[in-house]
Amino acid sequence: MPLYNPDGTIKQERQAPDSTFEVYNVRPARRITPDGDLQVDIIAVIDQRRAIPLDGRDVKNGFFWFRGGATLIIDPRAEKEEVRYSIIKSSTDRSRLQRQKAMAMGMAAHSMRGSLRALYFGGQVQGAGALAEPFAILHAGHGESSNG
């Protein structure tokens, strides 16, 4: 993975196996074991990102960050140090990349319309020009009568 500038342009190329990553978060997690003992684990979140151009050619025409990485649960006890569990999200998964690109392109199209409502509800229109809002029934009575 190259090192990127905030605008998505490449700041520095890296040759395999060199890569860039960020340790996004490290924190303790305390839990009680089945035996009733206190166990402290370390949760570490490691992140990589790539700038993916929306048009497939140039980040200057719009891009999104495609992220991958791992969350590790580490046992920090002396002489028992080990990674006990890992959750990995691949930064080379092409099907996930295509799904995220489709979502990013859809969000870009909605933001061009300038509507937060369109972002959440897709700008879908139903009968009589009303927007299709799945939770509208929850608020149907809100504001129609005074409560005090």
C-alpha positions in Angstrom: 0.0 0.0 0.0 1.3 3.4 -0.8 1.3 6.4 1.6 -1.5 8.8 0.6 -2.1 12.5 0.9 -5.5 13.6 2.4 -6.7 14.4 -1.1 -6.3 10.8 -2.2 -3.1 11.4 -4.3 -0.1 9.1 -3.7 2.5 10.7 -1.5 5.0 7.8 -1.6 5.0 4.5 -3.4 5.8 1.3 -1.3 7.1 -1.9 -2.9 5.9 -5.2 -1.6 6.2 -6.4 1.1 6.5 -2.8 2.5 3.2 -1.3 3.3 1.6 1.5 5.3 -0.9 1.0 8.1 -2.2 2.8 11.0 -2.8 1.5 14.5 -6.2 3.1 14.8 -7.0 2.2 18.4 -5.4 0.3 21.3 -7.4 -0.2 24.5 -7.8 -2.6 27.4 -10.9 -4.8 27.7 -11.7 -6.2 31.1 -13.8 -9.3 31.5 -14.7 -11.9 34.1 -13.7 -15.5 33.1 -16.0 -18.5 33.7 -13.8 -19.2 36.8 -14.6 -15.7 38.2 -11.1 -14.3 37.6 -10.5 -10.8 36.1 -8.9 -11.1 32.6 -7.5 -8.0 30.9 -7.1 -8.2 27.1 -5.8 -5.7 24.7 -7.9 -4.7 21.7 -5.9 -3.3 18.8 -7.4 -2.0 15.6 -5.1 -1.9 12.6 -6.2 0.0 9.5 -5.1 0.4 5.9 -6.7 2.5 3.2 -6.5 3.0 -0.5 -7.9 6.0 -2.5 -10.2 4.5 -5.1 -11.2 7.0 -7.9 -15.0 7.0 -8.5 -14.4 7.2 -12.3 -11.8 4.4 -12.2 -9.1 6.8 -13.5 -8.3 9.9 -11.4 -8.9 10.7 -7.7 -9.2 14.4 -8.7 -12.6 13.5 -10.2 -13.8 12.1 -6.8 -12.7 9.2 -4.7 -13.5 7.2 -1.6 -11.3 5.5 0.9 -11.4 1.7 0.7 -10.3 0.4 4.1 -9.1 -3.0 5.3 -7.4 -4.2 8.4 -7.7 -6.2 11.5 -9.0 -6.1 15.0 -6.9 -8.1 17.3 -7.7 -9.4 20.8 -4.3 -9.9 22.5 -3.6 -11.6 25.8 -0.9 -9.4 27.4 -0.1 -11.6 30.4 3.7 -12.1 31.0 5.0 -15.2 29.2 1.5 -15.9 27.8 1.4 -13.1 25.2 -0.6 -14.2 22.1 -3.1 -13.0 19.7 -6.2 -14.8 21.0 -8.6 -13.7 18.2 -8.6 -11.7 15.0 -11.2 -10.2 12.8 -9.9 -9.4 9.4 -11.3 -7.3 6.6 -9.3 -7.7 3.5 -8.1 -4.6 1.6 -7.8 -6.8 -1.6 -11.4 -8.2 -1.6 -12.7 -7.2 -5.1 -16.3 -8.0 -4.5 -16.4 -5.8 -1.3 -14.5 -3.1 -3.3 -17.2 -3.2 -6.0 -20.1 -3.1 -3.5 -18.5 -0.1 -1.6 -17.7 1.7 -4.9 -21.4 1.3 -6.0 -22.5 2.7 -2.6 -20.0 5.6 -2.8 -21.2 6.4 -6.3 -24.8 6.3 -5.2 -24.0 8.6 -2.2 -22.2 11.0 -4.6 -25.2 11.1 -6.8 -27.5 11.8 -3.9 -25.2 14.5 -2.5 -25.3 16.1 -5.9 -29.0 16.4 -5.5 -28.2 18.1 -2.2 -30.6 16.3 0.0 -29.9 14.6 3.3 -33.4 13.0 2.9 -32.2 11.5 -0.4 -29.1 10.1 1.3 -31.2 8.2 3.9 -34.3 7.4 1.9 -32.8 7.1 -1.6 -34.9 9.9 -3.0 -37.5 7.3 -3.9 -40.9 8.7 -4.8 -44.2 7.0 -4.3 -47.7 8.0 -5.3 -48.7 11.7 -5.3 -45.1 12.8 -5.3 -44.5 11.8 -1.7 -41.1 10.4 -0.8 -41.1 6.7 0.3 -40.1 6.8 4.0 -40.3 3.5 5.8 -40.6 5.1 9.2 -43.1 7.8 8.3 -45.8 6.0 10.3 -43.9 6.5 13.5 -44.1 10.3 13.0 -47.5 10.5 11.3 -49.2 12.2 14.3 -46.2 14.3 15.3 -47.0 18.0 15.0 -50.6 17.6 13.9 -52.1 18.4 17.3 -50.9 20.3 20.3 -49.7 18.4 23.3 -49.7 21.2 25.7 
